[in-house]
Amino acid sequence: MSEGTSWQLVTTLRETAQALALALTPDSPVECLGELEGLVFARDRLEAAITVRAQRVHAAGVVRERGHASTKTWLRSVCGMSRRAANRTVALGIELERLPQVRERFAAGSLAEGVVTAICAVTAGLSDEDAAKAEQILLELAEAAGPDEIAKAGRYLRAVLDPDGEIKDANADYDSRFLLIRETGTGGLEGEFRLPREAAPACERFSTRTPSPRPRVMTGRFGSATPTR
């Protein structure tokens, strides 16, 4: 194992993080607020370091030498990540590999994790040339916009840079739609859903309506996920 500076930093960080987690939480909410801000900043820098290393491991296929099918399965089985977290870590690392300015600013602390994730979601699937163009535009936007605004602008940007890909994304989104509704133990409703872009506004209007008397419960998976008015 390398004894270089970065490995020494990882060892020290691991010990420090464990000590911090086990330390008493301040009684003062104001003090907690200040610490929370610092911890979130530190977490984002750790995320930057993790994704870069995950990409290097993924590109080299090192985990296969240890009997794992992929970097994602290694992250899940050895590091205890959820499927979603492992997929996200690898995907973020792959995308940051070709977005050098985003990667550098993420590591330096001038871009938060939420913004970086939004940018990478926009560039995913674009060609390297189009991703480079999008990177410049999105970095300028990130000076005054948050993740939600970047995601919205990114949809239009993708449509301009890659019209065919935009159509494929829309079709894939539509094909992946589903709605699951089940009754809770207290008589309420809970569920999961995925809606294509066209149905999202209708769902927002539906969710803000004044609740009506208890509706008939539907259970199962439905091909059409468009809510009715």
Kinemage of the C-alpha trace (Angstrom):
@kinemage 1
@onewidth
@group {chain A} dominant
@subgroup {mainchain}
@vectorlist {calphas} color= white
{ca met a 1} P 0.000 0.000 0.000
{ca ser a 2} L 1.308 3.463 -0.888
{ca glu a 3} L 2.750 5.510 1.934
{ca gly a 4} L 2.371 8.750 0.003
{ca thr a 5} L 0.790 11.923 1.267
{ca ser a 6} L -2.764 11.125 0.157
{ca trp a 7} L -2.803 7.768 1.958
{ca gln a 8} L -1.567 9.399 5.139
{ca leu a 9} L -4.323 11.990 4.790
{ca val a 10} L -6.941 9.270 4.340
{ca thr a 11} L -5.729 7.485 7.483
{ca thr a 12} L -5.779 10.699 9.507
{ca leu a 13} L -9.172 11.672 8.124
{ca arg a 14} L -10.665 8.296 8.977
{ca glu a 15} L -9.511 8.599 12.584
{ca thr a 16} L -10.673 12.215 12.837
{ca ala a 17} L -14.083 11.442 11.344
{ca gln a 18} L -14.648 8.598 13.780
{ca ala a 19} L -13.619 10.770 16.722
{ca leu a 20} L -15.975 13.520 15.558
{ca ala a 21} L -18.881 11.118 15.142
{ca leu a 22} L -18.368 9.812 18.668
{ca ala a 23} L -17.901 13.260 20.221
{ca leu a 24} L -20.685 14.920 22.151
{ca thr a 25} L -22.992 17.081 20.063
{ca pro a 26} L -23.030 20.723 21.230
{ca asp a 27} L -26.080 21.690 23.267
{ca ser a 28} L -26.335 25.039 21.500
{ca pro a 29} L -28.400 24.916 18.284
{ca val a 30} L -26.467 27.947 17.046
{ca glu a 31} L -23.184 26.130 17.548
{ca cys a 32} L -24.627 23.055 15.836
{ca leu a 33} L -25.630 25.223 12.893
{ca gly a 34} L -22.098 26.518 12.500
{ca glu a 35} L -20.627 23.035 12.756
{ca leu a 36} L -23.191 21.675 10.321
{ca glu a 37} L -22.171 24.175 7.667
{ca gly a 38} L -18.533 23.203 8.072
{ca leu a 39} L -19.336 19.496 8.021
{ca val a 40} L -21.394 19.765 4.828
{ca phe a 41} L -18.516 21.601 3.159
{ca ala a 42} L -16.128 18.873 4.303
{ca arg a 43} L -18.526 16.154 3.138
{ca asp a 44} L -18.633 17.670 -0.341
{ca arg a 45} L -14.823 17.688 -0.514
{ca leu a 46} L -14.823 14.048 0.551
{ca glu a 47} L -17.366 13.317 -2.152
{ca ala a 48} L -15.053 14.931 -4.675
{ca ala a 49} L -12.158 12.751 -3.512
{ca ile a 50} L -14.297 9.601 -3.473
{ca thr a 51} L -15.670 10.049 -6.991
{ca val a 52} L -12.244 10.687 -8.512
{ca arg a 53} L -10.842 7.540 -6.905
{ca ala a 54} L -13.924 5.517 -7.809
{ca gln a 55} L -13.467 6.489 -11.453
{ca arg a 56} L -9.811 5.459 -11.436
{ca val a 57} L -10.699 2.110 -9.873
{ca his a 58} L -13.566 1.653 -12.312
{ca ala a 59} L -11.493 2.504 -15.396
{ca ala a 60} L -8.739 0.076 -14.394
{ca gly a 61} L -11.118 -2.754 -13.463
{ca val a 62} L -9.156 -3.400 -10.277
{ca val a 63} L -12.077 -4.907 -8.370
{ca arg a 64} L -12.357 -7.814 -10.811
{ca glu a 65} L -8.975 -9.001 -9.571
{ca arg a 66} L -10.606 -9.291 -6.136
{ca gly a 67} L -13.542 -11.340 -7.340
{ca his a 68} L -16.142 -8.606 -7.821
{ca ala a 69} L -18.155 -8.220 -10.992
{ca ser a 70} L -17.973 -4.419 -11.062
{ca thr a 71} L -17.009 -1.346 -9.110
{ca lys a 72} L -20.660 -0.863 -8.208
{ca thr a 73} L -20.958 -4.307 -6.633
{ca trp a 74} L -17.679 -3.741 -4.773
{ca leu a 75} L -18.960 -0.452 -3.361
{ca arg a 76} L -22.098 -2.215 -2.202
{ca ser a 77} L -20.530 -5.335 -0.714
{ca val a 78} L -17.281 -3.946 0.718
{ca cys a 79} L -18.167 -0.320 1.428
{ca gly a 80} L -21.784 -0.952 2.387
{ca met a 81} L -23.273 1.493 -0.099
{ca ser a 82} L -26.848 1.190 -1.267
{ca arg a 83} L -27.431 0.305 -4.892
{ca arg a 84} L -28.475 3.861 -5.623
{ca ala a 85} L -25.419 5.374 -3.914
{ca ala a 86} L -23.022 3.017 -5.680
{ca asn a 87} L -24.556 3.746 -9.079
{ca arg a 88} L -24.410 7.474 -8.394
{ca thr a 89} L -20.774 7.394 -7.251
{ca val a 90} L -19.582 5.569 -10.343
{ca ala a 91} L -21.702 7.674 -12.705
{ca leu a 92} L -20.480 10.908 -11.125
{ca gly a 93} L -16.869 9.792 -11.365
{ca ile a 94} L -17.243 8.869 -15.037
{ca glu a 95} L -18.796 12.220 -15.877
{ca leu a 96} L -16.300 14.296 -13.874
{ca glu a 97} L -13.464 12.593 -15.752
{ca arg a 98} L -14.454 14.577 -18.840
{ca leu a 99} L -15.483 17.778 -17.051
{ca pro a 100} L -12.108 19.009 -15.769
{ca gln a 101} L -13.248 22.462 -14.693
{ca val a 102} L -16.204 21.097 -12.753
{ca arg a 103} L -13.961 18.481 -11.150
{ca glu a 104} L -11.391 21.076 -10.079
{ca arg a 105} L -13.967 23.491 -8.703
{ca phe a 106} L -15.742 20.674 -6.874
{ca ala a 107} L -12.496 19.687 -5.163
{ca ala a 108} L -11.568 23.298 -4.394
{ca gly a 109} L -14.922 24.008 -2.773
{ca ser a 110} L -16.392 26.557 -5.171
{ca leu a 111} L -19.079 24.114 -6.335
{ca ala a 112} L -21.381 22.234 -3.974
{ca glu a 113} L -22.274 18.582 -4.465
{ca gly a 114} L -25.840 19.356 -5.494
{ca val a 115} L -24.711 21.682 -8.269
{ca val a 116} L -22.087 19.211 -9.494
{ca thr a 117} L -24.633 16.403 -9.589
{ca ala a 118} L -27.036 18.580 -11.572
{ca ile a 119} L -24.331 19.499 -14.098
{ca cys a 120} L -23.289 15.876 -14.530
{ca ala a 121} L -26.902 14.841 -15.077
{ca val a 122} L -27.121 17.339 -17.926
{ca thr a 123} L -23.898 16.236 -19.642
{ca ala a 124} L -24.450 12.492 -19.202
{ca gly a 125} L -25.027 10.912 -22.583
{ca leu a 126} L -23.681 13.872 -24.558
{ca ser a 127} L -20.643 13.476 -26.774
{ca asp a 128} L -17.325 14.690 -25.367
{ca glu a 129} L -17.485 17.714 -27.643
{ca asp a 130} L -20.995 18.661 -26.589
{ca ala a 131} L -20.200 17.969 -22.932
{ca ala a 132} L -17.300 20.441 -23.129
{ca lys a 133} L -19.622 23.086 -24.582
{ca ala a 134} L -22.235 22.411 -21.927
{ca glu a 135} L -19.636 22.579 -19.152
{ca gln a 136} L -18.776 26.188 -19.972
{ca ile a 137} L -22.403 27.265 -20.124
{ca leu a 138} L -23.428 25.443 -16.957
{ca leu a 139} L -20.472 26.756 -14.966
{ca glu a 140} L -21.505 30.301 -15.834
{ca leu a 141} L -25.063 29.487 -14.813
{ca ala a 142} L -23.847 27.952 -11.551
{ca glu a 143} L -22.498 31.345 -10.456
{ca ala a 144} L -26.045 32.442 -9.658
{ca ala a 145} L -28.207 29.324 -9.890
{ca gly a 146} L -28.839 26.251 -7.787
{ca pro a 147} L -29.332 22.592 -8.725
{ca asp a 148} L -32.998 22.948 -9.677
{ca glu a 149} L -32.371 25.871 -12.011
{ca ile a 150} L -29.421 24.078 -13.601
{ca ala a 151} L -31.536 20.973 -14.180
{ca lys a 152} L -34.273 23.004 -15.882
{ca ala a 153} L -31.844 24.942 -18.067
{ca gly a 154} L -29.985 21.731 -18.792
{ca arg a 155} L -33.020 20.126 -20.392
{ca tyr a 156} L -33.219 22.930 -22.939
{ca leu a 157} L -29.470 22.837 -23.443
{ca arg a 158} L -29.529 19.108 -24.157
{ca ala a 159} L -32.349 19.614 -26.642
{ca val a 160} L -30.206 22.134 -28.527
{ca leu a 161} L -26.936 20.197 -28.401
{ca asp a 162} L -28.378 16.734 -28.967
{ca pro a 163} L -31.933 16.810 -30.397
{ca asp a 164} L -31.933 13.081 -31.161
{ca gly a 165} L -30.776 12.270 -27.653
{ca glu a 166} L -33.493 14.465 -26.192
{ca ile a 167} L -36.116 12.452 -28.045
{ca lys a 168} L -34.581 9.186 -26.841
{ca asp a 169} L -34.519 10.479 -23.251
{ca ala a 170} L -38.164 11.486 -23.463
{ca asn a 171} L -39.158 8.115 -24.881
{ca ala a 172} L -37.155 6.251 -22.221
{ca asp a 173} L -38.726 8.408 -19.514
{ca tyr a 174} L -42.190 7.630 -20.863
{ca asp a 175} L -41.485 3.902 -21.112
{ca ser a 176} L -40.253 3.869 -17.491
{ca arg a 177} L -43.394 5.450 -16.050
{ca phe a 178} L -45.171 3.694 -13.205
{ca leu a 179} L -47.505 4.367 -10.304
{ca leu a 180} L -47.713 2.280 -7.133
{ca ile a 181} L -50.381 3.068 -4.535
{ca arg a 182} L -51.083 1.126 -1.345
{ca glu a 183} L -53.046 1.675 1.829
{ca thr a 184} L -51.214 2.325 5.075
{ca gly a 185} L -52.039 0.718 8.400
{ca thr a 186} L -53.807 3.903 9.511
{ca gly a 187} L -56.053 4.136 6.463
{ca gly a 188} L -53.964 6.625 4.512
{ca leu a 189} L -52.216 6.174 1.217
{ca glu a 190} L -48.578 5.853 0.312
{ca gly a 191} L -46.845 4.983 -2.886
{ca glu a 192} L -44.122 5.492 -5.430
{ca phe a 193} L -44.228 6.853 -8.931
{ca arg a 194} L -42.205 7.920 -11.925
{ca leu a 195} L -43.809 10.351 -14.334
{ca pro a 196} L -42.664 11.602 -17.718
{ca arg a 197} L -42.154 15.326 -18.117
{ca glu a 198} L -45.556 15.944 -19.684
{ca ala a 199} L -47.394 14.432 -16.712
{ca ala a 200} L -45.379 16.210 -14.016
{ca pro a 201} L -47.350 19.507 -14.040
{ca ala a 202} L -50.642 17.619 -13.777
{ca cys a 203} L -49.288 15.715 -10.781
{ca glu a 204} L -48.224 18.947 -9.104
{ca arg a 205} L -51.714 20.393 -9.550
{ca phe a 206} L -53.248 17.156 -8.322
{ca ser a 207} L -51.078 17.072 -5.195
{ca thr a 208} L -51.980 20.619 -4.183
{ca arg a 209} L -55.750 20.134 -4.377
{ca thr a 210} L -57.768 20.110 -1.177
{ca pro a 211} L -58.048 16.486 -0.038
{ca ser a 212} L -61.413 14.954 -0.863
{ca pro a 213} L -63.145 12.142 1.081
{ca arg a 214} L -61.167 8.941 1.246
{ca pro a 215} L -60.766 7.634 -2.312
{ca arg a 216} L -61.056 4.077 -3.475
{ca val a 217} L -57.714 2.338 -2.954
{ca met a 218} L -56.005 0.937 -6.036
{ca thr a 219} L -53.152 -1.472 -5.617
{ca gly a 220} L -50.795 -2.608 -8.325
{ca arg a 221} L -48.552 -1.423 -11.090
{ca phe a 222} L -50.074 0.671 -13.819
{ca gly a 223} L -48.833 1.307 -17.321
{ca ser a 224} L -50.209 4.855 -17.425
{ca ala a 225} L -49.082 7.158 -14.667
{ca thr a 226} L -50.902 10.321 -15.727
{ca pro a 227} L -53.113 11.596 -12.866
{ca thr a 228} L -56.642 12.681 -13.652
{ca arg a 229} L -58.040 16.048 -12.730
